[in-house]
Amino acid sequence: MQITDVESQPIQKNPHDVDVRKLYEKDHGQAVHIELKPGENLRKHVTPVDVFFYVLEGTATIEIGEETEEVDRNNLVESPAKISHRVMNNGESTVRFLVVKMPKPTESTKLL
């Protein structure tokens, strides 16, 4: 059994300049933990594979294509491959969520 402690994982350098910690990476998938402080956002981007977001804490504003929703903790949002998306923290408390990509991307994410 392998147990991964989020807090012990190093923060990954990323184009969004937010707290991103890699938790899992295999050929068939990838999972990262992201923390957004109030006012922080992921820039709009497109991934080459399907993605889902699972909100752990707070309320995230999630935009996928032309749709935008406020998403509370304990909710999962699917984002199909090659559709623009972003996650924003428009609230006054921290937002934490998991991002799972399946399969692990072999192409780069494209910032818009």
Sequence and secondary structure as in RCSB ss.txt:
>XXXX:A:sequence
MQITDVESQPIQKNPHDVDVRKLYEKDHGQAVHIELKPGENLRKHVTPVDVFFYVLEGTATIEIGEETEEVDRNN
LVESPAKISHRVMNNGESTVRFLVVKMPKPTESTKLL
>XXXX:A:secstr
     GGGS     TT SEEEEEEEETTEEEEEEEE TT B   EE SSEEEEEEEESEEEEEETTEEEEEETT 
EEEE TT  EEEE  SSS EEEEEEEES  SS  EE 
